[in-house]
Amino acid sequence: MKLYVVGLGPGSLDGMTMQAMNALRASDVLVGYTVYLDLIREAFPEKRFLSTPMKQEAQRCRMAVEEALKGQTVSMVCSGDSGVYGMAGLVYEVSQEYEPIEIEIIPGVTAACSGAALLGAPLIHDFALISLSDLLTPLEKIHQRLDCAAQADFALCLYNPASKKRRDYLRDACEIILRYRDEETPAGIVRNIGREGQEARVLTLGQLRDEQVDMFTTVFIGNSQTKRIGEKMVTPRGYRL
């Protein structure tokens, strides 16, 4: 009776940690959102797959716990890191409704790390990670967090910057940040990290304001010290050269 909560990393198998790979190999059942299961289905054809669509996260966790209670070894999979906007917390909360089972959280490479590597070194100093999705967090609170982080001169990494229903959220975020940053502040966007169609591009905060992005995009905004070196984005840590 064991339940792993596994972060798959950015999407490709070579971006997965060995610890995650070993947990999947040891599991009888793999549970997750359909899109994430499709990333690993071919690599584990002998496994049993159980999925739920978007917005059924609690049901997915119950499904995983119930399978573990049947004596199965189960992996609940998440993209990136299971403890960063992943399912780790919800699994623990849902598990309280059942008999105790062994739960092990398996970390993965979150988009802040894998995306930053493609852009250069934008997060080498203190940074804030903020999701622009207001599905579970009030938009007013998101804007407050953006304002505070920008005022404190954190480099920023933004998850879930836009969707069909949230086309202007990145523009609004940029307007808030521009209260404290120059329009020429280096920024970056990374799409489809570790997957087909991967793209990374450095631009300015002023240009970012008008950029079209989607849920598969991760956004990076430098602090007041961030600079552009060639086609890369670098935030100095403060070393004397």
Backbone bond lengths (Angstrom), bond angles and torsions (degrees), N, CA, C in turn:
res aa  C-N    CA-C-N  psi(-1)  N-CA   C-N-CA  omega(-1)  CA-C   N-CA-C  phi
1 M - - - 1.458 - - 1.526 108.66 -
2 K 1.317 115.59 87.51 1.464 118.77 -179.18 1.513 109.78 -138.40
3 L 1.330 115.13 139.05 1.463 121.30 177.98 1.520 109.14 -124.29
4 Y 1.327 115.37 114.86 1.458 121.29 171.19 1.528 108.50 -89.31
5 V 1.324 116.45 143.49 1.463 121.22 169.31 1.520 105.41 -115.46
6 V 1.336 115.41 108.40 1.463 121.36 -163.19 1.529 111.87 -110.14
7 G 1.324 115.97 124.09 1.458 121.11 170.96 1.519 109.71 -85.11
8 L 1.330 116.59 120.40 1.469 121.06 -175.93 1.522 113.41 -81.99
9 G 1.334 117.50 -10.00 1.454 118.69 -174.76 1.512 110.93 84.23
10 P 1.336 118.15 -160.68 1.460 120.95 -173.24 1.525 115.71 -68.92
11 G 1.316 118.70 -20.91 1.464 118.02 177.45 1.509 115.48 146.04
12 S 1.323 116.93 -37.12 1.460 119.91 179.89 1.529 109.97 -87.00
13 L 1.322 116.40 155.50 1.463 120.01 -178.85 1.527 111.77 -63.26
14 D 1.331 117.40 -34.43 1.461 118.45 -178.66 1.527 112.30 -74.41
15 G 1.327 118.05 -8.39 1.461 121.45 173.99 1.508 112.99 -94.42
16 M 1.330 116.90 1.89 1.459 122.30 -179.90 1.522 109.63 -90.40
17 T 1.325 117.56 143.04 1.462 120.24 177.40 1.531 110.00 -74.34
18 M 1.322 116.42 157.80 1.462 120.57 176.62 1.533 110.43 -63.88
19 Q 1.327 116.56 -33.57 1.459 120.27 178.78 1.534 110.38 -63.11
20 A 1.336 116.49 -40.70 1.463 120.32 177.28 1.524 110.59 -66.59
21 M 1.310 116.72 -44.07 1.461 120.96 179.97 1.531 110.93 -60.24
22 N 1.322 116.48 -42.59 1.464 120.15 -179.82 1.519 111.80 -65.92
23 A 1.329 117.54 -36.90 1.461 120.67 178.43 1.528 110.79 -65.34
24 L 1.316 116.66 -41.09 1.466 120.47 178.84 1.528 110.68 -65.95
25 R 1.314 116.76 -40.69 1.465 120.60 178.75 1.532 111.29 -63.26
26 A 1.340 115.96 -35.00 1.465 120.29 -176.96 1.530 112.52 -80.14
27 S 1.331 117.92 -9.85 1.460 121.52 -173.51 1.527 112.30 -90.21
28 D 1.323 114.51 147.85 1.464 121.23 173.57 1.526 110.98 -87.74
29 V 1.336 115.24 -34.44 1.463 121.63 -173.92 1.521 109.14 -129.08
30 L 1.342 116.74 135.75 1.460 122.71 175.55 1.527 108.03 -114.29
31 V 1.324 115.93 124.68 1.462 122.33 -175.88 1.524 108.59 -118.89
32 G 1.347 117.00 140.96 1.452 118.57 177.21 1.500 113.20 174.29
33 Y 1.313 114.58 -179.22 1.462 122.85 173.00 1.526 107.57 -68.00
34 T 1.309 117.11 138.87 1.468 122.13 -172.77 1.524 112.70 -51.65
35 V 1.316 117.40 -44.79 1.469 121.62 -177.45 1.527 111.16 -59.57
36 Y 1.334 117.23 -38.85 1.459 120.62 -178.00 1.526 111.16 -76.37
37 L 1.319 116.82 -36.87 1.465 119.23 176.95 1.521 111.31 -63.53
38 D 1.326 116.65 -34.58 1.461 120.13 -179.99 1.531 112.24 -63.65
39 L 1.334 116.86 -22.82 1.462 120.33 179.57 1.529 111.97 -70.53
40 I 1.334 116.84 -23.14 1.466 120.16 -174.18 1.526 113.17 -121.79
41 R 1.317 117.23 -0.92 1.464 121.04 -173.19 1.527 111.91 -58.98
42 E 1.316 117.76 -43.96 1.464 120.59 -177.75 1.529 111.94 -68.34
43 A 1.328 116.80 -29.96 1.471 120.13 -178.13 1.524 112.45 -77.05
44 F 1.344 116.96 -18.97 1.464 120.68 -177.74 1.533 110.10 -132.92
45 P 1.334 117.98 61.06 1.470 120.49 -174.72 1.524 113.75 -65.87
46 E 1.338 116.41 -20.19 1.468 119.98 -177.08 1.527 112.72 -83.80
47 K 1.320 117.68 -7.28 1.455 120.77 -176.23 1.536 111.44 -85.35
48 R 1.315 114.94 160.01 1.457 121.26 173.32 1.521 108.08 -93.67
49 F 1.333 116.82 129.94 1.464 121.86 -175.78 1.520 110.11 -111.52
50 L 1.333 116.17 133.00 1.459 122.35 175.94 1.528 108.08 -129.03
51 S 1.326 117.14 131.68 1.462 119.57 -175.17 1.518 111.48 -137.30
52 T 1.320 115.35 160.17 1.456 122.90 169.24 1.524 107.20 -134.85
53 P 1.329 117.89 155.12 1.465 119.86 178.47 1.524 112.16 -75.28
54 M 1.308 116.34 179.26 1.460 123.13 177.10 1.522 109.90 -57.21
55 K 1.316 115.85 148.49 1.471 125.02 177.34 1.529 113.31 73.30
56 Q 1.339 117.46 12.26 1.461 120.25 174.71 1.533 109.80 -121.10
57 E 1.324 114.95 42.12 1.462 120.62 -175.53 1.529 112.69 -64.72
58 A 1.337 117.47 -42.51 1.458 119.90 -179.15 1.529 110.67 -64.22
59 Q 1.327 116.23 -40.68 1.460 120.21 177.61 1.522 110.43 -62.77
60 R 1.322 116.62 -38.34 1.463 121.44 179.14 1.530 111.06 -63.54
61 C 1.320 116.15 -40.57 1.463 120.01 179.03 1.525 111.07 -66.81
62 R 1.312 116.23 -41.65 1.476 119.29 177.76 1.521 110.75 -62.14
63 M 1.311 116.11 -39.90 1.456 120.99 178.29 1.530 110.32 -59.70
64 A 1.336 116.42 -43.55 1.459 120.84 -178.97 1.530 110.97 -66.88
65 V 1.331 117.21 -43.90 1.463 120.80 179.85 1.529 110.36 -63.59
66 E 1.327 116.65 -43.13 1.469 120.25 -178.97 1.521 111.98 -64.74
67 E 1.320 117.79 -35.55 1.460 120.84 176.21 1.529 110.53 -66.27
68 A 1.330 116.16 -39.94 1.468 119.85 178.19 1.532 110.53 -64.69
69 L 1.314 116.97 -37.70 1.464 120.99 179.54 1.531 112.33 -67.75
70 K 1.320 117.03 -18.03 1.469 121.10 175.01 1.523 111.71 -80.61
71 G 1.339 116.45 -1.11 1.454 120.69 -179.98 1.515 113.83 98.46
72 Q 1.328 116.99 7.04 1.460 121.23 -179.97 1.532 110.16 -86.52
73 T 1.340 114.99 153.36 1.459 120.28 166.81 1.519 106.76 -92.87
74 V 1.327 116.18 123.80 1.459 121.80 -169.07 1.519 110.32 -123.54
75 S 1.329 116.01 142.51 1.467 121.41 170.11 1.517 109.25 -118.48
76 M 1.327 116.20 119.84 1.457 121.74 168.19 1.522 106.51 -89.42
77 V 1.332 118.11 118.65 1.460 120.38 -174.04 1.525 110.91 -101.36
78 C 1.321 114.58 147.11 1.464 123.27 176.77 1.527 107.65 -136.80
79 S 1.310 116.53 154.35 1.462 117.93 172.41 1.523 108.89 -77.02
80 G 1.316 116.86 158.45 1.455 120.59 178.78 1.514 111.84 63.62
81 D 1.326 115.93 -126.97 1.459 122.26 179.19 1.525 109.23 -108.23
82 S 1.323 116.39 134.94 1.463 120.46 -175.60 1.527 112.81 -67.44
83 G 1.327 117.22 -18.45 1.456 121.11 179.92 1.510 114.27 -102.92
84 V 1.339 117.86 3.13 1.468 122.26 176.99 1.520 107.55 -118.59
85 Y 1.313 117.05 100.32 1.470 123.21 -173.39 1.531 111.04 55.61
86 G 1.319 116.28 27.40 1.462 121.37 -179.49 1.518 111.32 -105.38
87 M 1.335 115.72 -156.69 1.459 121.39 -172.14 1.521 113.92 -102.47
88 A 1.326 117.84 -0.10 1.459 119.83 -173.88 1.523 112.49 -58.14
89 G 1.317 117.15 -48.32 1.459 120.29 -178.26 1.515 112.63 -63.34
90 L 1.341 116.43 -44.00 1.461 120.64 -178.51 1.526 111.25 -66.30
91 V 1.320 117.38 -36.36 1.467 120.35 176.89 1.528 109.96 -59.76
92 Y 1.328 117.33 -45.17 1.460 120.27 178.86 1.528 111.20 -63.11
93 E 1.325 117.01 -42.06 1.462 120.36 -179.71 1.531 111.10 -63.67
94 V 1.338 116.50 -48.11 1.465 120.70 -178.72 1.521 111.24 -65.04
95 S 1.328 116.97 -35.63 1.473 120.37 -176.55 1.519 112.67 -61.76
96 Q 1.333 117.55 -20.32 1.464 120.66 179.36 1.530 112.06 -66.05
97 E 1.337 117.22 -17.64 1.459 121.43 -179.54 1.529 111.68 -81.05
98 Y 1.333 117.19 -6.94 1.464 121.79 -172.21 1.524 111.43 -124.92
99 E 1.326 115.46 175.78 1.454 120.99 171.08 1.531 109.01 -61.71
100 P 1.332 117.47 151.92 1.468 119.72 -178.11 1.531 112.09 -61.48
101 I 1.313 116.32 138.58 1.461 122.79 172.32 1.524 107.94 -132.61
102 E 1.314 115.59 161.79 1.468 120.06 177.22 1.522 109.14 -81.68
103 I 1.322 116.13 125.77 1.465 122.12 179.04 1.520 108.30 -119.63
104 E 1.312 116.48 131.51 1.472 121.31 176.78 1.526 108.93 -128.41
105 I 1.317 115.91 126.05 1.457 121.86 -179.97 1.529 108.95 -90.85
106 I 1.334 115.72 124.96 1.468 122.04 -179.84 1.526 108.56 -107.85
107 P 1.333 118.70 112.85 1.460 120.19 -176.90 1.521 112.34 -71.19
108 G 1.320 114.96 158.18 1.461 121.81 176.30 1.515 109.94 -139.43
109 V 1.304 117.23 174.17 1.465 122.11 -178.51 1.523 108.39 -83.61
110 T 1.328 116.81 110.47 1.460 120.41 -179.94 1.528 111.01 -76.52
111 A 1.337 116.36 160.21 1.468 121.66 -174.52 1.524 112.53 -61.31
112 A 1.329 117.49 -27.08 1.461 119.25 176.70 1.521 110.81 -59.12
113 C 1.328 117.07 -38.81 1.466 121.62 -179.53 1.521 112.10 -80.28
114 S 1.339 116.86 -49.38 1.465 119.40 -177.36 1.528 111.51 -68.57
115 G 1.318 117.41 -35.78 1.465 120.15 177.50 1.512 111.93 -70.90
116 A 1.335 116.74 -41.22 1.464 120.53 178.83 1.525 111.12 -60.08
117 A 1.332 116.87 -38.15 1.462 120.44 -179.86 1.524 111.55 -62.13
118 L 1.330 116.90 -34.80 1.463 120.41 179.19 1.525 111.86 -72.41
119 L 1.326 116.50 -28.53 1.467 120.21 -177.45 1.525 112.98 -89.58
120 G 1.317 117.33 -17.68 1.460 120.91 -177.38 1.502 110.59 130.57
121 A 1.348 116.67 -105.30 1.470 121.20 179.34 1.526 110.14 -149.21
122 P 1.330 117.71 60.45 1.471 119.66 -176.07 1.519 114.62 -75.68
123 L 1.339 118.69 -18.73 1.467 121.31 -174.14 1.520 112.08 -114.31
124 I 1.320 117.10 30.88 1.461 120.85 -173.50 1.528 112.02 -72.96
125 H 1.343 116.79 -16.97 1.463 121.81 177.18 1.531 107.34 -118.11
126 D 1.338 116.78 -169.98 1.465 120.88 -178.14 1.527 110.92 -54.27
127 F 1.323 115.41 136.89 1.458 119.06 178.94 1.521 110.29 -146.06
128 A 1.329 115.36 162.61 1.462 121.87 177.18 1.520 108.88 -118.61
129 L 1.323 116.06 138.61 1.460 123.21 178.88 1.526 107.36 -111.32
130 I 1.342 116.87 119.55 1.461 121.76 -174.38 1.519 109.30 -133.67
131 S 1.322 117.03 133.19 1.462 121.73 173.47 1.521 109.10 -92.84
132 L 1.329 116.28 135.89 1.465 120.64 177.69 1.524 112.56 -90.07
133 S 1.319 117.05 2.27 1.466 119.92 178.51 1.526 110.11 -74.84
134 D 1.328 116.57 125.55 1.465 120.52 178.04 1.525 111.65 -101.17
135 L 1.333 116.76 20.97 1.457 120.57 177.60 1.524 111.25 -63.52
136 L 1.338 117.16 -38.55 1.459 121.77 -178.57 1.527 113.17 -119.87
137 T 1.327 117.17 -7.55 1.462 122.34 -178.29 1.526 109.69 -127.05
138 P 1.329 119.35 129.27 1.469 120.62 179.51 1.526 111.85 -57.71
139 L 1.312 116.57 139.83 1.463 121.14 -177.72 1.529 111.03 -60.72
140 E 1.318 117.23 -36.28 1.463 120.72 179.14 1.526 110.90 -59.12
141 K 1.338 116.78 -39.60 1.468 120.69 179.42 1.527 110.86 -69.85
142 I 1.331 117.26 -38.31 1.471 121.08 176.86 1.524 109.81 -59.97
143 H 1.335 116.58 -45.96 1.464 120.67 179.76 1.527 111.13 -63.91
144 Q 1.318 116.89 -37.16 1.465 120.38 177.80 1.523 110.46 -64.34
145 R 1.310 116.68 -41.79 1.465 120.33 179.43 1.524 110.92 -65.95
146 L 1.327 117.13 -40.86 1.464 120.97 177.00 1.524 110.51 -60.49
147 D 1.320 116.20 -45.25 1.462 120.73 -178.65 1.524 110.84 -62.31
148 C 1.320 116.61 -45.69 1.468 120.14 -178.46 1.529 111.45 -66.21
149 A 1.329 116.67 -42.19 1.468 120.32 -178.84 1.521 111.25 -67.29
150 A 1.331 116.23 -39.69 1.469 119.69 178.61 1.521 110.59 -67.98
151 Q 1.323 117.35 -41.81 1.455 121.63 178.75 1.527 111.42 -62.43
152 A 1.352 116.55 -34.21 1.465 121.39 179.43 1.528 112.67 -81.16
153 D 1.317 117.34 0.47 1.465 123.92 177.19 1.528 113.22 65.06
154 F 1.330 116.88 33.08 1.456 120.31 170.73 1.527 110.03 -73.45
155 A 1.334 117.45 142.20 1.456 118.92 159.94 1.526 106.09 -65.37
156 L 1.330 116.73 150.44 1.461 120.46 -173.11 1.520 111.32 -124.13
157 C 1.324 114.97 141.91 1.457 121.97 169.26 1.519 106.14 -123.41
158 L 1.334 116.81 125.80 1.459 122.22 -175.91 1.524 110.11 -113.45
159 Y 1.338 115.37 122.83 1.463 121.81 174.72 1.531 109.11 -96.09
160 N 1.325 116.20 158.25 1.471 123.07 175.93 1.535 111.88 48.25
161 P 1.334 117.85 55.35 1.465 120.06 -171.62 1.523 114.76 -71.91
162 A 1.342 117.91 -19.11 1.462 119.50 -178.21 1.521 109.76 -164.72
163 S 1.322 115.01 161.26 1.454 122.63 173.11 1.523 106.72 -154.59
164 K 1.310 117.12 -177.94 1.468 120.09 -179.47 1.523 111.70 -59.26
165 K 1.323 116.23 -33.89 1.457 120.49 -178.60 1.529 112.65 -93.89
166 R 1.349 117.40 -4.81 1.464 120.97 -175.11 1.529 110.35 -130.66
167 R 1.306 116.88 50.23 1.465 121.03 -173.65 1.527 113.15 -67.13
168 D 1.325 118.45 -27.88 1.462 121.00 -174.36 1.527 113.35 -101.10
169 Y 1.337 117.51 6.05 1.458 118.71 -173.72 1.530 112.39 -67.35
170 L 1.333 117.81 -37.35 1.455 119.29 178.56 1.524 110.71 -68.51
171 R 1.318 116.99 -41.51 1.469 120.11 176.88 1.535 109.96 -57.38
172 D 1.325 116.22 -46.63 1.465 120.08 -179.94 1.528 110.81 -62.24
173 A 1.347 116.72 -39.90 1.466 120.35 178.62 1.527 110.49 -63.04
174 C 1.316 116.43 -42.51 1.469 120.25 179.30 1.526 111.26 -62.92
175 E 1.319 117.13 -39.35 1.463 120.83 178.91 1.522 110.90 -61.39
176 I 1.325 116.44 -38.80 1.465 120.28 177.92 1.523 110.02 -66.14
177 I 1.319 116.99 -45.44 1.460 121.36 -176.97 1.528 110.96 -67.79
178 L 1.318 116.45 -32.82 1.467 120.74 -179.89 1.525 113.07 -67.76
179 R 1.304 117.61 -9.81 1.465 119.74 172.63 1.525 110.68 -66.30
180 Y 1.337 116.23 -23.32 1.460 121.42 -173.68 1.529 113.19 -123.80
181 R 1.335 118.30 -10.79 1.467 122.31 -176.88 1.526 110.66 -122.71
182 D 1.321 114.65 150.61 1.461 121.29 175.01 1.523 110.26 -73.20
183 E 1.320 117.36 150.74 1.463 121.58 178.74 1.523 112.52 -61.40
184 E 1.331 117.46 -24.61 1.464 121.39 -179.25 1.521 113.13 -84.96
185 T 1.324 117.84 1.47 1.464 120.65 177.10 1.526 110.24 -55.41
186 P 1.334 118.28 128.99 1.469 119.87 179.36 1.534 111.65 -61.61
187 A 1.311 114.87 140.03 1.461 122.02 176.80 1.526 107.35 -139.43
188 G 1.312 116.20 166.42 1.465 119.50 -179.86 1.505 111.43 -149.09
189 I 1.322 115.86 151.26 1.456 121.35 173.46 1.521 108.75 -128.02
190 V 1.325 115.07 140.83 1.459 121.08 177.04 1.523 107.74 -130.31
191 R 1.323 116.43 128.62 1.471 121.63 179.97 1.527 110.38 -114.28
192 N 1.319 115.77 143.87 1.471 122.37 172.82 1.521 112.45 51.59
193 I 1.322 115.97 52.29 1.464 120.71 -176.62 1.525 110.31 -58.71
194 G 1.336 116.17 125.54 1.451 121.93 176.80 1.511 114.91 72.38
195 R 1.333 117.12 11.76 1.464 120.94 -177.39 1.532 109.65 -129.25
196 E 1.304 115.31 174.78 1.465 120.23 178.09 1.523 109.66 -60.11
197 G 1.327 116.29 135.80 1.452 120.96 -179.22 1.516 113.78 86.28
198 Q 1.323 117.47 16.07 1.469 120.57 -180.00 1.522 110.63 -57.97
199 E 1.337 115.41 135.27 1.463 121.07 -179.14 1.515 109.24 -145.83
200 A 1.327 116.93 135.68 1.457 121.98 176.50 1.526 108.51 -133.08
201 R 1.322 115.46 134.96 1.467 118.81 -176.38 1.522 110.32 -147.48
202 V 1.328 115.86 137.54 1.462 122.06 176.10 1.526 108.47 -100.08
203 L 1.319 116.26 136.46 1.461 122.59 178.56 1.516 107.85 -146.57
204 T 1.325 118.34 -166.33 1.466 121.16 177.68 1.524 109.78 -104.76
205 L 1.320 115.40 163.53 1.460 120.27 178.00 1.529 110.24 -61.66
206 G 1.323 116.84 -36.99 1.457 119.79 177.41 1.520 112.03 -62.97
207 Q 1.327 116.83 -40.92 1.472 120.97 177.52 1.529 111.41 -69.81
208 L 1.321 116.14 -36.54 1.461 120.79 -178.86 1.525 111.61 -60.29
209 R 1.302 116.46 -33.74 1.467 121.73 -178.58 1.523 112.09 -54.80
210 D 1.328 116.78 -32.52 1.465 120.88 -177.29 1.528 113.20 -104.41
211 E 1.324 117.12 10.04 1.455 121.10 -176.83 1.531 110.92 -79.63
212 Q 1.337 115.98 142.07 1.462 121.85 175.02 1.521 108.94 -92.10
213 V 1.330 116.26 121.50 1.460 121.12 -178.05 1.522 109.00 -129.94
214 D 1.352 115.77 175.27 1.453 120.34 179.52 1.529 109.47 -143.55
215 M 1.325 116.47 -172.09 1.466 121.55 -176.63 1.527 112.79 -69.31
216 F 1.332 117.11 -14.79 1.458 120.59 179.58 1.528 111.40 -96.25
217 T 1.338 116.00 13.40 1.458 122.41 -179.81 1.521 110.20 -108.77
218 T 1.318 116.22 138.08 1.459 122.15 171.68 1.522 107.60 -114.46
219 V 1.321 116.67 134.91 1.464 123.02 -172.92 1.528 109.96 -112.57
220 F 1.329 116.19 138.39 1.459 122.67 178.63 1.527 108.93 -124.88
221 I 1.314 116.19 135.18 1.466 121.61 178.47 1.521 107.96 -130.58
222 G 1.311 116.39 126.43 1.457 120.68 -176.31 1.518 113.12 -73.37
223 N 1.340 115.77 166.14 1.460 120.11 172.01 1.529 109.00 -89.99
224 S 1.333 116.65 -168.49 1.470 119.74 -175.43 1.521 112.73 -68.09
225 Q 1.350 118.15 -15.59 1.460 121.68 -179.18 1.528 113.36 -100.83
226 T 1.305 117.92 -9.93 1.468 121.24 -176.31 1.515 110.43 -64.09
227 K 1.333 116.08 139.62 1.456 120.48 -179.42 1.524 110.20 -133.57
228 R 1.291 114.28 164.65 1.459 121.18 176.97 1.521 108.60 -101.30
229 I 1.327 116.03 125.70 1.462 121.70 176.54 1.523 106.19 -118.98
230 G 1.325 115.98 105.48 1.461 119.91 -172.53 1.516 109.51 62.83
231 E 1.319 115.88 -123.87 1.463 120.76 177.92 1.526 111.36 -103.62
232 K 1.325 116.24 22.37 1.454 120.50 -179.65 1.524 110.78 -116.91
233 M 1.317 114.56 161.03 1.457 123.72 -176.89 1.525 107.37 -115.30
234 V 1.334 117.74 121.49 1.464 121.49 -173.32 1.524 110.16 -130.63
235 T 1.321 116.12 127.38 1.464 121.57 174.20 1.527 108.19 -105.55
236 P 1.330 118.95 112.22 1.471 120.40 -179.20 1.518 111.49 -62.26
237 R 1.321 115.32 146.63 1.452 120.45 176.73 1.531 111.46 -92.28
238 G 1.328 116.26 -18.40 1.459 119.42 176.67 1.511 114.83 119.10
239 Y 1.328 117.56 6.21 1.459 120.37 179.11 1.535 110.45 -65.06
240 R 1.316 116.03 145.22 1.465 120.60 175.07 1.520 109.24 -83.60
241 L 1.297 116.75 129.47 1.471 121.21 -179.25 1.515 110.80 -104.01
